[in-house]
Amino acid sequence: MASGFGYTGGRTRCFPLWQEFSKCYASAEKPVDCVAQKDDYMECLHHTKEIARAKEIKSHFVQTQISQSSDARKAAEKAATGVIVSLGLVKEEEGQ
């Protein structure tokens, strides 16, 4: 059984979830009845869902930044090419 006291002498952040899981497990007929409490306690300890969500958000952000920078680059190239072509310094290539 966990004492509930951390290194600094206070209660740990997950101790209330441990108590809830322990209470459920002690009174349950089948361990399957306490899966939700176990998942909450494990998430508190390891933050696996939180970390997965943060990675997903970061990946989406990176993809958005890549897309936006690519679009900006294309627009800048088009603007620069348009100015040079309009001055007659360079002939526009066929197929653009």
VOPAMAR-68264 format. One record per residue: x, z, y of N, C-alpha, C in turn; residue in three letters. Coordinates in steps of 0.001 Angstrom, whole numbers, padded with zeros to 6 digits, always signed. Atoms other than C-alpha are relative to their C-alpha. Layout:
BEGIN
XZYXZYXZYALA
...
# end
This chain:
BEGIN
+000836+000000-001174+000000+000000+000000+000881+000000+001236MET
-000764+000102-001241+001259-000876+003467-000272+001205+000894ALA
+000153-001169-000866+001885+001925+005931-000680-000358+001310SER
+000610+000433-001249+000776-000094+008946+000861+000253+001211GLY
-000892-000270-001118+003712+001031+011085+001149-000991-000001PHE
-001077+000970-000133+006222-001458+012396+001311+000674+000364GLY
-001330-000500-000344+009841-001081+013488-000025+000936+001206TYR
+000053-000803-001217+008864+000400+016838-000898+001219-000159THR
+000843-001160+000251+006526+002963+015275-001480-000256+000194GLY
+001409+000333-000217+003288+001283+016336-000569-000791-001162GLY
+000650+000801+001046+000795-000603+014243+000452-001444+000105ARG
-000377+001409+000009+001760-004106+013192-001206-000848+000376THR
+001097+000863-000466-000286-007048+014461-000952-000382-001129ARG
+000818+000455+001127-001577-007913+010980-000616+001141-000804CYS
+000487-001119+000798-002385-004424+009732-001526+000065-000085PHE
+001466-000009+000133-006118-004592+010603-000511-001050-000993PRO
+000402+001038+000953-006385-007827+008618+000357+000417-001428LEU
-000376-000514+001316-004516-006218+005726-001034+001016-000482TRP
+000992-000995+000372-006981-003314+005755-001308-000663-000428GLN
+001231+000722+000329-009916-005716+005746+000110-000662-001372GLU
-000217+000654+001297-008454-007688+002830+000056+001032-001126PHE
-000146-001040+001012-007535-004534+000906-001352+000635-000343SER
+001336-000583+000208-011027-003076+001373-000872-000955-000814LYS
+000784+001007+000720-012645-006310+000194+000459-000090-001453CYS
-000554+000160+001347-010329-006628-002807-000344+001195-000888TYR
+000292-001207+000771-010962-003035-003880-001462+000055-000432ALA
+001421-000091+000312-014741-003442-003810-000581-001275-000626SER
+000505+001279+000507-015049-007061-005006-000037-000014-001530ALA
+000079+000177+001447-016169-007943-008495+000981-001069-000472GLU
-000929+001083+000312-014096-011128-008433+000951-000167+001188LYS
-000944+000207-001102-010922-011716-006389-000355-001209+000881PRO
+000389+001201-000746-012398-015063-005325-000882+000359+001201VAL
+000878-000418-001090-014837-013145-003106+000765+000323+001278ASP
-000801-000427-001153-011971-012198-000777+000960-001080+000508CYS
-000896+001084-000400-010381-015603-000193+000082-000106+001524VAL
-000003+000122-001467-011401-015696+003494+000865+001085+000639ALA
-000797-001094-000538-009861-012285+004179+001486-000202-000294GLN
-001399+000268+000364-006688-013257+002315+000575-001100+000886LYS
-000470+001090-000849-006425-016494+004296+000267+000484+001426ASP
-000206-000547-001345-006830-014609+007587+001284+000819+000058ASP
-001198-000841+000037-004132-012116+006607+001261-000860-000114TYR
-001160+000871+000180-001728-014846+005431+000288-000813+001263MET
-000180+000736-001255-002307-016844+008637+000630+000905+001054GLU
-000578-000955-000943-001525-013741+010680+001491+000206-000278CYS
-001402-000219+000363+001735-013244+008788+000876-001219+000262LEU
-000860+001184+000027+002998-016826+008627-000346-001078+001028HIS
+000442+000968-001024+001043-018830+011264+000059-001450-000492HIS
-000131+001355+000541+000962-021887+008974-000984-000978+000639THR
+000981+000893-000624-002252-023350+010425+000332-000224+001468LYS
-000362+000103-001415-001125-022638+013972+001186-000945+000185GLU
-001180+000858-000075+002240-024318+013377-000363-001448-000300ILE
+000430+001362+000341+000608-027353+011732-000760-000628+001167ALA
+000763+000505-001153-001780-027711+014690+000939-000317+001168ARG
-000954+000235-001082+001090-027410+017185+000818-001272-000258ALA
-000741+001224+000344+003044-030120+015328-000869-001235+000205LYS
+000925+001119-000179-000027-032372+015351-000162-000330+001485GLU
+000150+000201-001445-000488-031882+019104+001267-000614+000582ILE
-001264+000539-000492+003208-032536+019754+000158-001467-000389LYS
-000095+001382+000466+003126-035720+017652-000897-000917+000820SER
+000928+000795-000810+000078-036984+019538+000542-000175+001427HIS
-000565+000062-001349+001740-036165+022878+001154-000994+000054PHE
-001147+000903+000037+004940-038011+021900-000473-001452-000117VAL
+000518+001360+000156+002974-041071+020754-000622-000508+001299GLN
+000607+000374-001282+001025-041079+024040+001076-000340+001020THR
-001091+000251-000940+004251-040857+026056+000704-001318-000313GLN
-000636+001261+000393+005817-043723+024078-000870-001177+000420ILE
+000928+001067-000362+002731-045868+024609-000034-000220+001502SER
+000051+000121-001452+002581-045120+028325+001297-000567+000564GLN
-001272+000514-000505+006294-045799+028858+000157-001480-000358SER
-000051+001404+000399+006012-049068+026928-000867-000859+000917SER
+000891+000728-000905+003046-050165+029058+000603-000110+001391ASP
-000622+000016-001326+004890-049229+032266+001168-000973+000034ALA
-001131+000920+000069+007972-051163+031146-000477-001453+000036ARG
+000537+001368+000012+005899-054274+030413-000492-000397+001386LYS
+000508+000289-001337+004222-054045+033816+001150-000231+000980ALA
-001154+000157-000890+007580-053630+035587+000714-001320-000260ALA
-000640+001278+000324+009091-056590+033742-000821-001172+000531GLU
+000880+001069-000481+006084-058744+034620+000085-000116+001515LYS
-000083+000016-001458+006258-057736+038279+001341-000563+000457ALA
-001331+000478-000380+010011-058353+038469+000138-001489-000283ALA
-000067+001415+000353+009739-061699+036695-000842-000828+000954THR
+000883+000720-000918+006858-062733+038938+000633-000215+001362GLY
-000662+000118-001303+008863-062069+042118+001125-001009-000071VAL
-001134+000916+000139+011931-063916+040867-000489-001432-000165ILE
+000529+001343+000217+009888-066899+039683-000626-000536+001291VAL
+000664+000465-001217+007887-067039+042925+001005-000377+001090SER
-001034+000373-000958+011116-067237+044945+000695-001296-000385LEU
-000599+001252+000467+012197-070214+042860+001422+000184-000490GLY
-001366-000242+000447+015434-068564+041753+000179-000290-001481LEU
-000036+000210+001434+014591-068827+038079-001279-000706-000409VAL
+001191+000693+000481+012289-071184+036298-000650+000843-001065LYS
+000753-000767+000995+009540-069564+034251+000131-000680-001346GLU
-000139+000524+001353+010062-069940+030510-001358-000419-000527GLU
+001230+000439+000644+007480-071826+028529-000445+001031-001019GLU
+000530-000877+001012+005213-069688+026372-000253+001418+000486GLY
+000275-001346-000489+004904-066651+028626-001312+000062+000701GLN
# end
